[in-house]
Amino acid sequence: MDLVSIISIILLIGFAGFLAASESALTSISRVLIEELESKRGGHLLKKYSAQPARFLNVILLVRKVCEFTAAALVLRAFLQVFSSGFAYLWTVVVMVVLSYVVIGVGPRTLGRQNPHRWARAGIVISAFLAVILGPVTKLLIAVGNAITPGKGFRSGPFTNEAELRDLVDQAHERGLVESDEHEMIHSVFELGDTLVRELMVHRTDMVWIEQDKTLRQGLSLALRSGYSRIPVVGENLDNIIGIAYVKDLAKRALDHHEAETTERVGELMRPAVFVPEIKIAAELLKEMQRDQIHLAIVVDEYGGTAGIITIEDIIEEIVGEIADEFDDGIEAFSWITEDKARAKATLHIEDLADELKIDFEDSDSQDVDTIGGLMAQKLGRVPIAGSTITLKGWKITSERPIGRRRRISSVIIERSDEEDNNE
């Protein structure tokens, strides 16, 4: 092996290692650190990198691969002068795998991540120079790669995308730098950009609403029983929502004019409703609700009918998780208080309820429902709220306590009764 080939191989492997360290440093450097380094040498180039990372990283990858393959060709030529072709190819693979893994892979990348500010400042100067010379080549190669790859390609190449950022978050979590709840929250933020409003909304069957001709007293009573401060106001039917009733508006009017409680209607004090399509992206809606100071919106389907409602808290819940209140105390599925009185979860299956009460449900009693809460909603024709009551098979079932921000019924009180089956 001649001296020129040896020097060339060393320079190519060394430069490829330098590029690998630079790439590792650039992908791990934060925008905060870039701002701090802006006044130092290479700082203005780092600023350009933060705006267009793909432009610099793609050319680094291209030149690094060229260096590795050229070095491999030179090593192969050297081994062919000493060994037969079979052994020459074998030794070339072994040597280049070791060099690529250690000298170009592990070592430089570790140094780049340990000292990103040093390697990034040095690497950005070289990559900026290479980008000027080889920028058109990388764009052409990326275009060719996208053309032969099934599906939609990446205009700037697939080397800097959301998946890599997610991977960094996963690595930080595995190393203990990011807590489990923070890790889940970050991933939830990413997923929010792909989540539709209909996936987060409160379905129309779970909505609490009020007719426009109800009195202020009835409106306040519904608000207090349900726990909601904003209630949709309907006209002819649920597909005709004409506004939103705010508890503070009703309470202020009733306090200032006591007679208004019974003489004035909810429809007179309602505010305009905001309507959004169910296929809207949740992240976009969150920005709009923050900008316009909207807390509740009516979700409509493709036919213009009411699909449900969504609040700003519903979207935030998708990021931070379920928000419950002090009433979420984890009661037992079913427990007897006295011989004629029991408490059960609203999610208890109706067959289990029948077994506990020693009664038989007819098909008409439990059609298309599985839980006590569903049974109450079916009998009442609306979402049960605290105090809602039905009587069934000699037992009076009263919804007891709402939980969480959506104020879903958590439990019911079951008492023996002599009344006929009815609901209220």
BANU-267903 format. One record per residue (C-alpha): residue number from 1; residue in one letter; x, y, z. Coordinates in steps of 0.2 Angstrom, whole numbers, plus 5000, padded with zeros to 4 digits. Each point is the difference from the previous one (the first is absolute). Layout:
// residues N
+------+------+------+------+------+
| resi | resn |   px |   py |   pz |
+------+------+------+------+------+
|  NUM |    A |    X |    Y |    Z |
...
+------+------+------+------+------+
//
This chain:
// residues 424
+------+------+------+------+------+
| resi | resn |   px |   py |   pz |
+------+------+------+------+------+
|    1 |    M | 5000 | 5000 | 5000 |
|    2 |    D | 5008 | 5017 | 4995 |
|    3 |    L | 5001 | 5015 | 5011 |
|    4 |    V | 4988 | 5010 | 4990 |
|    5 |    S | 4986 | 4987 | 5002 |
|    6 |    I | 5003 | 4999 | 5019 |
|    7 |    I | 5000 | 5019 | 5002 |
|    8 |    S | 4984 | 5001 | 4990 |
|    9 |    I | 4991 | 4987 | 5009 |
|   10 |    I | 5005 | 5008 | 5017 |
|   11 |    L | 4994 | 5017 | 4994 |
|   12 |    L | 4984 | 4994 | 4993 |
|   13 |    I | 4995 | 4990 | 5016 |
|   14 |    G | 5005 | 5014 | 5011 |
|   15 |    F | 4990 | 5013 | 4990 |
|   16 |    A | 4985 | 4988 | 5000 |
|   17 |    G | 5002 | 4999 | 5019 |
|   18 |    F | 5001 | 5019 | 5001 |
|   19 |    L | 4984 | 5001 | 4990 |
|   20 |    A | 4991 | 4987 | 5011 |
|   21 |    A | 5005 | 5010 | 5015 |
|   22 |    S | 4993 | 5016 | 4992 |
|   23 |    E | 4984 | 4992 | 4995 |
|   24 |    S | 4998 | 4993 | 5018 |
|   25 |    A | 5003 | 5017 | 5008 |
|   26 |    L | 4989 | 5009 | 4988 |
|   27 |    T | 4985 | 4988 | 5003 |
|   28 |    S | 5002 | 5002 | 5019 |
|   29 |    I | 5004 | 5018 | 5002 |
|   30 |    S | 4985 | 5010 | 5006 |
|   31 |    R | 4994 | 5017 | 4994 |
|   32 |    V | 5004 | 5008 | 5017 |
|   33 |    L | 5018 | 4995 | 4997 |
|   34 |    I | 5000 | 5007 | 4983 |
|   35 |    E | 4994 | 5016 | 5006 |
|   36 |    E | 5014 | 5001 | 5012 |
|   37 |    L | 5013 | 4996 | 4987 |
|   38 |    E | 4993 | 5012 | 4987 |
|   39 |    S | 5014 | 5013 | 5005 |
|   40 |    K | 5014 | 4987 | 4998 |
|   41 |    R | 5009 | 4993 | 4985 |
|   42 |    G | 4988 | 4991 | 4989 |
|   43 |    G | 4985 | 5006 | 5010 |
|   44 |    H | 4991 | 5008 | 4986 |
|   45 |    L | 5002 | 4984 | 4990 |
|   46 |    L | 4992 | 4990 | 5014 |
|   47 |    K | 4985 | 5013 | 4999 |
|   48 |    K | 4998 | 4995 | 4982 |
|   49 |    Y | 5001 | 4982 | 5005 |
|   50 |    S | 4986 | 5001 | 5013 |
|   51 |    A | 4989 | 5008 | 4986 |
|   52 |    Q | 5005 | 4986 | 4987 |
|   53 |    P | 5008 | 4985 | 5008 |
|   54 |    A | 4996 | 4989 | 4985 |
|   55 |    R | 5011 | 5010 | 4988 |
|   56 |    F | 5016 | 4997 | 5011 |
|   57 |    L | 4996 | 4983 | 5007 |
|   58 |    N | 4997 | 4992 | 4983 |
|   59 |    V | 5016 | 5006 | 4992 |
|   60 |    I | 5010 | 4993 | 5016 |
|   61 |    L | 4992 | 4983 | 4997 |
|   62 |    L | 5004 | 5000 | 4981 |
|   63 |    V | 5019 | 5005 | 5003 |
|   64 |    R | 5001 | 4988 | 5015 |
|   65 |    K | 4994 | 4986 | 4989 |
|   66 |    V | 5012 | 5005 | 4986 |
|   67 |    C | 5015 | 4999 | 5012 |
|   68 |    E | 4995 | 4983 | 5006 |
|   69 |    F | 4997 | 4992 | 4983 |
|   70 |    T | 5016 | 5008 | 4993 |
|   71 |    A | 5010 | 4994 | 5015 |
|   72 |    A | 4993 | 4982 | 4998 |
|   73 |    A | 5005 | 5000 | 4982 |
|   74 |    L | 5018 | 5005 | 5004 |
|   75 |    V | 5000 | 4987 | 5014 |
|   76 |    L | 4994 | 4987 | 4987 |
|   77 |    R | 5013 | 5005 | 4988 |
|   78 |    A | 5014 | 4998 | 5013 |
|   79 |    F | 4994 | 4983 | 5005 |
|   80 |    L | 4999 | 4994 | 4982 |
|   81 |    Q | 5019 | 5003 | 4999 |
|   82 |    V | 5003 | 4988 | 5015 |
|   83 |    F | 4986 | 4987 | 5000 |
|   84 |    S | 4989 | 4991 | 4988 |
|   85 |    S | 4984 | 5008 | 4995 |
|   86 |    G | 4989 | 4990 | 5012 |
|   87 |    F | 5011 | 5004 | 5015 |
|   88 |    A | 5002 | 5018 | 4994 |
|   89 |    Y | 4981 | 5003 | 5000 |
|   90 |    L | 4998 | 4991 | 5017 |
|   91 |    W | 5014 | 5011 | 5008 |
|   92 |    T | 4993 | 5016 | 4992 |
|   93 |    V | 4983 | 4996 | 5008 |
|   94 |    V | 5007 | 4996 | 5017 |
|   95 |    V | 5012 | 5016 | 5001 |
|   96 |    M | 4987 | 5012 | 4993 |
|   97 |    V | 4986 | 4993 | 5012 |
|   98 |    V | 5012 | 5003 | 5015 |
|   99 |    L | 5006 | 5017 | 4994 |
|  100 |    S | 4982 | 5006 | 4995 |
|  101 |    Y | 4993 | 4994 | 5017 |
|  102 |    V | 5014 | 5006 | 5011 |
|  103 |    V | 5009 | 5014 | 4992 |
|  104 |    I | 4985 | 5008 | 4990 |
|  105 |    G | 4985 | 4994 | 5011 |
|  106 |    V | 5002 | 4998 | 5018 |
|  107 |    G | 5015 | 5011 | 5004 |
|  108 |    P | 4996 | 5015 | 4991 |
|  109 |    R | 4982 | 5000 | 5003 |
|  110 |    T | 5003 | 4999 | 5019 |
|  111 |    L | 5012 | 5014 | 4999 |
|  112 |    G | 4987 | 5010 | 4990 |
|  113 |    R | 4987 | 4998 | 5013 |
|  114 |    Q | 5011 | 5003 | 5015 |
|  115 |    N | 5007 | 5016 | 4993 |
|  116 |    P | 4987 | 5007 | 4988 |
|  117 |    H | 5005 | 5018 | 5001 |
|  118 |    R | 5018 | 4996 | 4994 |
|  119 |    W | 4996 | 4988 | 4987 |
|  120 |    A | 4985 | 5009 | 4993 |
|  121 |    R | 5010 | 5016 | 4998 |
|  122 |    A | 5014 | 4991 | 4990 |
|  123 |    G | 4988 | 4989 | 4990 |
|  124 |    I | 4988 | 5014 | 4995 |
|  125 |    V | 5014 | 5009 | 4991 |
|  126 |    I | 5005 | 4985 | 4990 |
|  127 |    S | 4982 | 4995 | 4996 |
|  128 |    A | 4996 | 5017 | 4995 |
|  129 |    F | 5015 | 5000 | 4987 |
|  130 |    L | 4994 | 4982 | 4994 |
|  131 |    A | 4982 | 5006 | 4999 |
|  132 |    V | 5005 | 5014 | 4988 |
|  133 |    I | 5010 | 4988 | 4989 |
|  134 |    L | 4989 | 4984 | 5001 |
|  135 |    G | 4983 | 5007 | 5004 |
|  136 |    P | 4993 | 4997 | 4983 |
|  137 |    V | 5007 | 4982 | 5000 |
|  138 |    T | 4991 | 4996 | 5016 |
|  139 |    K | 4984 | 5007 | 4994 |
|  140 |    L | 5001 | 4990 | 4984 |
|  141 |    L | 5004 | 4984 | 5009 |
|  142 |    I | 4985 | 5003 | 5012 |
|  143 |    A | 4989 | 5003 | 4986 |
|  144 |    V | 5005 | 4983 | 4992 |
|  145 |    G | 4998 | 4991 | 5016 |
|  146 |    N | 4983 | 5007 | 5002 |
|  147 |    A | 4995 | 4996 | 4982 |
|  148 |    I | 5005 | 4981 | 5003 |
|  149 |    T | 4992 | 4999 | 5017 |
|  150 |    P | 4982 | 4995 | 5002 |
|  151 |    G | 4989 | 5013 | 5008 |
|  152 |    K | 5003 | 5018 | 5003 |
|  153 |    G | 5018 | 5005 | 5002 |
|  154 |    F | 5008 | 5013 | 5010 |
|  155 |    R | 5005 | 5016 | 4991 |
|  156 |    S | 5015 | 5004 | 5011 |
|  157 |    G | 5004 | 4981 | 5003 |
|  158 |    P | 4995 | 4988 | 5014 |
|  159 |    F | 5015 | 5004 | 5011 |
|  160 |    T | 4992 | 5014 | 5011 |
|  161 |    N | 4982 | 4996 | 5005 |
|  162 |    E | 4988 | 4998 | 5014 |
|  163 |    A | 5005 | 4982 | 5002 |
|  164 |    E | 5018 | 5004 | 5004 |
|  165 |    L | 4994 | 5013 | 5013 |
|  166 |    R | 4989 | 4987 | 5008 |
|  167 |    D | 5014 | 4988 | 5000 |
|  168 |    L | 5011 | 5013 | 5010 |
|  169 |    V | 4986 | 5001 | 5012 |
|  170 |    D | 4999 | 4981 | 5002 |
|  171 |    Q | 5019 | 5000 | 5003 |
|  172 |    A | 4999 | 5014 | 5013 |
|  173 |    H | 4986 | 4990 | 5009 |
|  174 |    E | 5010 | 4984 | 5000 |
|  175 |    R | 5015 | 5009 | 5008 |
|  176 |    G | 4989 | 5008 | 5013 |
|  177 |    L | 5002 | 5018 | 4994 |
|  178 |    V | 4981 | 5001 | 4996 |
|  179 |    E | 4987 | 4993 | 5013 |
|  180 |    S | 4987 | 4988 | 4994 |
|  181 |    D | 4985 | 5012 | 5001 |
|  182 |    E | 5011 | 5013 | 4991 |
|  183 |    H | 5004 | 4987 | 4986 |
|  184 |    E | 4982 | 4996 | 4998 |
|  185 |    M | 4995 | 5018 | 4999 |
|  186 |    I | 5013 | 5005 | 4987 |
|  187 |    H | 4994 | 4985 | 4989 |
|  188 |    S | 4982 | 5006 | 5003 |
|  189 |    V | 5005 | 5017 | 4993 |
|  190 |    F | 5006 | 4992 | 4984 |
|  191 |    E | 4985 | 4989 | 4998 |
|  192 |    L | 4988 | 5015 | 5002 |
|  193 |    G | 5005 | 5006 | 4983 |
|  194 |    D | 4992 | 4984 | 4993 |
|  195 |    T | 4985 | 5000 | 5011 |
|  196 |    L | 4983 | 5005 | 4993 |
|  197 |    V | 4987 | 5009 | 5011 |
|  198 |    R | 4988 | 4986 | 4999 |
|  199 |    E | 5012 | 4989 | 5009 |
|  200 |    L | 5000 | 5012 | 5015 |
|  201 |    M | 4982 | 5007 | 5000 |
|  202 |    V | 4986 | 4996 | 5013 |
|  203 |    H | 4988 | 4990 | 4989 |
|  204 |    R | 4983 | 5007 | 4998 |
|  205 |    T | 4993 | 4986 | 5010 |
|  206 |    D | 5010 | 5006 | 5015 |
|  207 |    M | 4996 | 5018 | 4998 |
|  208 |    V | 4991 | 5010 | 5013 |
|  209 |    W | 4989 | 5013 | 4992 |
|  210 |    I | 4985 | 5011 | 5003 |
|  211 |    E | 4985 | 5007 | 4990 |
|  212 |    Q | 4999 | 5018 | 4996 |
|  213 |    D | 4983 | 5002 | 5009 |
|  214 |    K | 5006 | 4994 | 5017 |
|  215 |    T | 5000 | 5013 | 5014 |
|  216 |    L | 5016 | 5007 | 5008 |
|  217 |    R | 4996 | 4990 | 5015 |
|  218 |    Q | 4999 | 4984 | 4990 |
|  219 |    G | 5016 | 5004 | 4992 |
|  220 |    L | 5009 | 5004 | 5016 |
|  221 |    S | 4993 | 4984 | 5007 |
|  222 |    L | 5006 | 4990 | 4986 |
|  223 |    A | 5017 | 5008 | 5001 |
|  224 |    L | 5002 | 4996 | 5019 |
|  225 |    R | 4995 | 4982 | 4998 |
|  226 |    S | 5011 | 4997 | 4985 |
|  227 |    G | 5015 | 5010 | 5005 |
|  228 |    Y | 5002 | 5009 | 4984 |
|  229 |    S | 5002 | 5018 | 4998 |
|  230 |    R | 4996 | 5001 | 4981 |
|  231 |    I | 4985 | 4991 | 4993 |
|  232 |    P | 4994 | 4999 | 4982 |
|  233 |    V | 4983 | 5007 | 4996 |
|  234 |    V | 4990 | 4991 | 4988 |
|  235 |    G | 4985 | 5006 | 4989 |
|  236 |    E | 4989 | 4987 | 4992 |
|  237 |    N | 5011 | 4985 | 5003 |
|  238 |    L | 5018 | 4996 | 5004 |
|  239 |    D | 5006 | 5003 | 4982 |
|  240 |    N | 4994 | 5018 | 5002 |
|  241 |    I | 5012 | 5007 | 5013 |
|  242 |    I | 4997 | 5019 | 5001 |
|  243 |    G | 5012 | 5006 | 5013 |
|  244 |    I | 5009 | 4997 | 5016 |
|  245 |    A | 4993 | 5004 | 5018 |
|  246 |    Y | 5013 | 5006 | 5012 |
|  247 |    V | 4997 | 4997 | 5018 |
|  248 |    K | 5007 | 5016 | 5005 |
|  249 |    D | 4989 | 5009 | 4989 |
|  250 |    L | 4984 | 4991 | 5007 |
|  251 |    A | 5006 | 5003 | 5018 |
|  252 |    K | 5004 | 5018 | 4997 |
|  253 |    R | 4983 | 5003 | 4993 |
|  254 |    A | 4991 | 4991 | 5013 |
|  255 |    L | 5009 | 5009 | 5014 |
|  256 |    D | 4997 | 5017 | 4993 |
|  257 |    H | 4982 | 4997 | 4996 |
|  258 |    H | 4992 | 4986 | 5011 |
|  259 |    E | 4984 | 4999 | 4990 |
|  260 |    A | 5010 | 4996 | 4984 |
|  261 |    E | 5003 | 4982 | 5007 |
|  262 |    T | 4983 | 4995 | 4995 |
|  263 |    T | 4995 | 5013 | 4987 |
|  264 |    E | 5015 | 5000 | 4988 |
|  265 |    R | 5006 | 4986 | 4989 |
|  266 |    V | 5017 | 4993 | 4997 |
|  267 |    G | 4999 | 5004 | 4982 |
|  268 |    E | 5000 | 5019 | 5004 |
|  269 |    L | 5017 | 4999 | 5009 |
|  270 |    M | 5009 | 4988 | 4989 |
|  271 |    R | 5016 | 5004 | 4991 |
|  272 |    P | 5005 | 4995 | 4982 |
|  273 |    A | 5006 | 4982 | 4997 |
|  274 |    V | 5016 | 4996 | 4990 |
|  275 |    F | 4998 | 4985 | 4988 |
|  276 |    V | 5015 | 4990 | 4994 |
|  277 |    P | 5001 | 4985 | 4988 |
|  278 |    E | 5003 | 4983 | 5008 |
|  279 |    I | 5015 | 4997 | 4988 |
|  280 |    K | 5009 | 5015 | 5006 |
|  281 |    I | 5018 | 4997 | 5007 |
|  282 |    A | 4999 | 5002 | 5019 |
|  283 |    A | 5017 | 5009 | 5001 |
|  284 |    E | 4993 | 5013 | 4988 |
|  285 |    L | 4984 | 5002 | 5010 |
|  286 |    L | 5010 | 5002 | 5016 |
|  287 |    K | 5009 | 5015 | 4992 |
|  288 |    E | 4984 | 5008 | 4994 |
|  289 |    M | 4992 | 4998 | 5017 |
|  290 |    Q | 5015 | 5008 | 5009 |
|  291 |    R | 5000 | 5014 | 4987 |
|  292 |    D | 4981 | 5004 | 5001 |
|  293 |    Q | 4998 | 4996 | 5018 |
|  294 |    I | 4987 | 4986 | 4997 |
|  295 |    H | 4998 | 4986 | 5013 |
|  296 |    L | 4986 | 4990 | 4992 |
|  297 |    A | 4996 | 4996 | 4981 |
|  298 |    I | 4986 | 4990 | 4992 |
|  299 |    V | 5006 | 4986 | 4989 |
|  300 |    V | 4990 | 4997 | 4984 |
|  301 |    D | 5001 | 4985 | 4988 |
|  302 |    E | 5001 | 5000 | 4982 |
|  303 |    Y | 4981 | 5003 | 4998 |
|  304 |    G | 4999 | 5015 | 5012 |
|  305 |    G | 4993 | 4990 | 5015 |
|  306 |    T | 5006 | 5001 | 5017 |
|  307 |    A | 5014 | 4987 | 5003 |
|  308 |    G | 5005 | 5006 | 5018 |
|  309 |    I | 5009 | 5013 | 5009 |
|  310 |    I | 5018 | 5004 | 5003 |
|  311 |    T | 5008 | 5011 | 5013 |
|  312 |    I | 5018 | 5006 | 5002 |
|  313 |    E | 5002 | 4989 | 5015 |
|  314 |    D | 4996 | 4984 | 4989 |
|  315 |    I | 5015 | 5004 | 4989 |
|  316 |    I | 5011 | 5004 | 5015 |
|  317 |    E | 4995 | 4983 | 5007 |
|  318 |    E | 5007 | 4992 | 4985 |
|  319 |    I | 5017 | 5006 | 5005 |
|  320 |    V | 5000 | 5000 | 5019 |
|  321 |    G | 4988 | 4985 | 5002 |
|  322 |    E | 4983 | 4998 | 5009 |
|  323 |    I | 4995 | 5014 | 5012 |
|  324 |    A | 4990 | 4994 | 5014 |
|  325 |    D | 4994 | 5009 | 5016 |
|  326 |    E | 4999 | 4996 | 5019 |
|  327 |    F | 4984 | 4989 | 4997 |
|  328 |    D | 5010 | 4987 | 4991 |
|  329 |    D | 5002 | 4989 | 5015 |
|  330 |    G | 5001 | 4983 | 4993 |
|  331 |    I | 4984 | 4993 | 5007 |
|  332 |    E | 4996 | 4981 | 4999 |
|  333 |    A | 4990 | 4993 | 4985 |
|  334 |    F | 4986 | 4995 | 5012 |
|  335 |    S | 4997 | 5001 | 5018 |
|  336 |    W | 4985 | 4999 | 5012 |
|  337 |    I | 4998 | 5014 | 5012 |
|  338 |    T | 4984 | 4993 | 5008 |
|  339 |    E | 4989 | 4985 | 4996 |
|  340 |    D | 4989 | 5011 | 4989 |
|  341 |    K | 5014 | 5013 | 4994 |
|  342 |    A | 5016 | 4997 | 4989 |
|  343 |    R | 5013 | 5011 | 4991 |
|  344 |    A | 5007 | 4994 | 4983 |
|  345 |    K | 5011 | 5007 | 4987 |
|  346 |    A | 4991 | 5007 | 4985 |
|  347 |    T | 5011 | 4989 | 4989 |
|  348 |    L | 4994 | 4984 | 5008 |
|  349 |    H | 4993 | 4988 | 4987 |
|  350 |    I | 4981 | 4999 | 5001 |
|  351 |    E | 5001 | 4981 | 5001 |
|  352 |    D | 5011 | 5001 | 5016 |
|  353 |    L | 4987 | 5012 | 5007 |
|  354 |    A | 4986 | 4988 | 4996 |
|  355 |    D | 5010 | 4986 | 5010 |
|  356 |    E | 5003 | 5012 | 5015 |
|  357 |    L | 4981 | 5005 | 5001 |
|  358 |    K | 4993 | 4983 | 4995 |
|  359 |    I | 4990 | 5007 | 4986 |
|  360 |    D | 4998 | 4996 | 4981 |
|  361 |    F | 5001 | 5013 | 4987 |
|  362 |    E | 4989 | 4998 | 4985 |
|  363 |    D | 5007 | 5004 | 4983 |
|  364 |    S | 4991 | 5016 | 4999 |
|  365 |    D | 5008 | 5006 | 5016 |
|  366 |    S | 5018 | 4998 | 4995 |
|  367 |    Q | 5000 | 5002 | 4981 |
|  368 |    D | 5016 | 5005 | 4992 |
|  369 |    V | 5008 | 5005 | 5017 |
|  370 |    D | 5012 | 4991 | 5012 |
|  371 |    T | 5002 | 5011 | 5015 |
|  372 |    I | 4990 | 5008 | 5013 |
|  373 |    G | 5005 | 5017 | 4994 |
|  374 |    G | 4994 | 4995 | 4982 |
|  375 |    L | 4984 | 4993 | 5007 |
|  376 |    M | 4996 | 5016 | 5009 |
|  377 |    A | 5004 | 5010 | 4984 |
|  378 |    Q | 4989 | 4989 | 4990 |
|  379 |    K | 4985 | 5002 | 5012 |
|  380 |    L | 5002 | 5018 | 5002 |
|  381 |    G | 5003 | 5004 | 4982 |
|  382 |    R | 5015 | 5011 | 5005 |
|  383 |    V | 5016 | 5000 | 5009 |
|  384 |    P | 4998 | 4996 | 5019 |
|  385 |    I | 5006 | 5014 | 5011 |
|  386 |    A | 5001 | 5000 | 5019 |
|  387 |    G | 4983 | 4997 | 5007 |
|  388 |    S | 4992 | 4992 | 4985 |
|  389 |    T | 4989 | 4985 | 5005 |
|  390 |    I | 4992 | 4985 | 4992 |
|  391 |    T | 4989 | 4987 | 5008 |
|  392 |    L | 5002 | 4982 | 4993 |
|  393 |    K | 4994 | 4983 | 5006 |
|  394 |    G | 4996 | 5007 | 5018 |
|  395 |    W | 5016 | 5009 | 5002 |
|  396 |    K | 5004 | 5019 | 4999 |
|  397 |    I | 5016 | 5004 | 4992 |
|  398 |    T | 5007 | 5017 | 5003 |
|  399 |    S | 5016 | 5007 | 4992 |
|  400 |    E | 5011 | 5006 | 5014 |
|  401 |    R | 5016 | 5008 | 4996 |
|  402 |    P | 5009 | 5008 | 4985 |
|  403 |    I | 5019 | 4998 | 4997 |
|  404 |    G | 5013 | 5008 | 4990 |
|  405 |    R | 4999 | 5015 | 4989 |
|  406 |    R | 4986 | 4993 | 4989 |
|  407 |    R | 4990 | 4997 | 5015 |
|  408 |    R | 4995 | 4982 | 4995 |
|  409 |    I | 4990 | 4990 | 5013 |
|  410 |    S | 5011 | 4990 | 5011 |
|  411 |    S | 4988 | 4991 | 5011 |
|  412 |    V | 4982 | 4997 | 5004 |
|  413 |    I | 4989 | 4996 | 5015 |
|  414 |    I | 4988 | 4986 | 4999 |
|  415 |    E | 4985 | 4999 | 5012 |
|  416 |    R | 4986 | 4988 | 5001 |
|  417 |    S | 4984 | 5009 | 4994 |
|  418 |    D | 4981 | 4997 | 4999 |
|  419 |    E | 4998 | 5012 | 4986 |
|  420 |    E | 4996 | 4995 | 4982 |
|  421 |    D | 5014 | 5001 | 4987 |
|  422 |    N | 5003 | 5018 | 4995 |
|  423 |    N | 5014 | 5012 | 4998 |
|  424 |    E | 5003 | 5018 | 5003 |
+------+------+------+------+------+
//
